[in-house]
Amino acid sequence: MTFENPSRDTIKSILEAATTIAVVGLSDNPDRTSHMVSQAMQNKGYRIIPVNPNAEQILGEKCYPSLTDIPESVDIVNVFRRSEHTVPIAEEAVKIGAKVLWLQQGIINEESARIAQEGGLQVIMDRCIKVEDSILLPPR
C-alpha cells in the first residue's frame, strides 16, 4: 500500500492545533535549511525543541540528543534527516507520544510512516512544514 499525505484541510488542522515542534537534525548553522525553516516556524509562534546531539543550544533553545530525552510533550516531530535514518526516529516519536511525524521535503520512508501510523501518529512526508504553514495559515 502506497502512503498518501493527509488532505490540506487535515494538515491545516494539525498546524492550527500544534504548539510544540521537536526538530530532529536541526543544524546550528544559519545557512542550513533546517535552521532557516525552524527559525521561521519559531518566528510564527511555534515552540521549537532542537534535537541534535552535537549542540547545546540552537535558536535560543536547549538541544536534546534524542526525542526520548525531551522532558515535555511534543505535538510534531519534524525531521531533517536522510530517509534511511528515519525509522528509529519514527519509533522514538511513537514512544514519546507525539501526535505527528513530519518528514521534510525530499524525505520519504514507507516503513517510518507505517511505524508512526501504527503507533497512532498522523504522518506527513515530502512536504516542507514552513511552506505548508505559510500557504494554509495566516500569521499568528
C-alpha positions as CSV (number, residue, x, y, z in Angstrom):
1,M,0.0,0.0,0.0
2,T,1.4,3.4,-1.0
3,F,1.4,6.2,1.5
4,E,-0.7,9.3,0.9
5,N,-0.4,12.5,2.8
6,P,-3.4,13.8,4.6
7,S,-5.6,16.4,2.9
8,R,-4.7,20.0,3.0
9,D,-7.6,20.6,5.4
10,T,-6.2,18.0,7.8
11,I,-2.7,19.5,7.5
12,K,-4.2,22.9,8.3
13,S,-5.9,21.4,11.4
14,I,-2.6,19.8,12.5
15,L,-0.7,23.1,12.2
16,E,-3.5,25.1,14.0
17,A,-3.5,22.7,16.9
18,A,0.3,22.4,17.2
19,T,2.3,24.5,19.6
20,T,5.5,22.4,20.1
21,I,7.7,21.1,17.3
22,A,10.7,18.9,18.0
23,V,13.1,19.3,15.1
24,V,15.4,16.2,14.6
25,G,18.5,17.2,12.7
26,L,18.2,20.9,13.4
27,S,21.6,22.5,12.5
28,D,23.2,25.3,14.4
29,N,24.5,26.7,11.0
30,P,22.1,29.5,10.0
31,D,22.8,28.8,6.3
32,R,21.3,25.3,6.6
33,T,17.7,24.7,5.5
34,S,16.8,23.1,8.8
35,H,17.9,26.2,10.7
36,M,16.0,28.6,8.3
37,V,12.8,26.6,8.4
38,S,12.9,26.2,12.2
39,Q,13.6,29.9,12.8
40,A,10.7,30.8,10.5
41,M,8.4,28.5,12.5
42,Q,9.7,29.9,15.7
43,N,9.0,33.4,14.5
44,K,5.4,32.3,13.7
45,G,5.0,31.4,17.4
46,Y,5.7,27.7,17.5
47,R,7.9,26.4,20.3
48,I,11.0,24.7,18.7
49,I,12.8,22.0,20.5
50,P,16.1,21.2,18.8
51,V,17.2,17.5,18.7
52,N,20.9,17.5,17.9
53,P,23.4,15.5,20.0
54,N,26.3,17.8,18.7
55,A,25.0,21.1,20.0
56,E,24.0,22.5,23.4
57,Q,21.7,25.3,22.2
58,I,20.1,26.3,18.9
59,L,17.7,29.2,18.2
60,G,17.9,30.1,21.9
61,E,16.6,26.7,22.9
62,K,18.3,23.8,24.8
63,C,19.2,20.9,22.5
64,Y,18.4,17.3,23.3
65,P,20.4,14.3,22.0
66,S,17.2,12.3,21.2
67,L,13.4,12.6,21.3
68,T,13.2,10.5,24.4
69,D,15.4,13.0,26.3
70,I,12.8,15.8,25.8
71,P,11.1,16.4,29.2
72,E,7.9,17.8,27.8
73,S,5.1,16.8,25.3
74,V,5.7,17.3,21.6
75,D,3.0,17.9,19.0
76,I,5.0,17.5,15.8
77,V,8.3,15.7,15.2
78,N,9.8,17.5,12.2
79,V,12.6,15.5,10.6
80,F,15.6,16.9,8.7
81,R,17.5,13.6,8.3
82,R,18.0,11.4,5.3
83,S,15.2,8.9,4.5
84,E,17.3,5.9,5.5
85,H,17.7,7.3,9.0
86,T,14.1,7.9,9.8
87,V,12.9,4.5,11.1
88,P,14.5,4.9,14.6
89,I,13.1,8.5,14.7
90,A,9.6,7.2,13.9
91,E,10.0,4.6,16.7
92,E,11.0,7.4,19.2
93,A,8.2,9.6,18.1
94,V,5.7,6.8,18.9
95,K,7.5,6.2,22.2
96,I,7.2,9.8,23.4
97,G,3.5,10.1,22.3
98,A,4.0,12.7,19.7
99,K,0.9,13.5,17.6
100,V,2.6,13.9,14.2
101,L,5.6,12.6,12.3
102,W,6.6,15.1,9.6
103,L,9.3,14.2,7.2
104,Q,10.5,17.3,5.4
105,Q,10.5,17.8,1.6
106,G,12.6,15.2,-0.1
107,I,12.3,12.7,2.8
108,I,10.2,9.6,2.2
109,N,10.2,6.3,4.1
110,E,7.3,4.0,3.9
111,E,8.5,1.9,6.9
112,S,8.7,5.0,9.1
113,A,5.2,6.0,8.0
114,R,3.9,2.6,8.9
115,I,5.6,2.6,12.3
116,A,4.2,6.0,13.1
117,Q,0.7,5.3,11.9
118,E,0.5,2.0,13.8
119,G,1.6,4.0,16.8
120,G,-1.3,6.4,16.4
121,L,0.5,9.3,14.8
122,Q,-0.5,11.3,11.8
123,V,2.2,11.2,9.1
124,I,3.2,13.8,6.5
125,M,6.1,13.1,4.2
126,D,8.0,15.0,1.5
127,R,6.4,18.4,2.4
128,C,8.0,21.5,3.9
129,I,6.3,22.5,7.2
130,K,7.2,26.2,6.6
131,V,5.7,26.2,3.1
132,E,2.5,24.4,4.3
133,D,2.2,26.8,7.2
134,S,2.6,29.8,5.1
135,I,0.1,28.6,2.5
136,L,-2.6,27.3,4.9
137,L,-2.4,29.7,7.9
138,P,-2.4,33.4,8.4
139,P,0.4,34.9,10.6
140,R,0.0,34.1,14.2
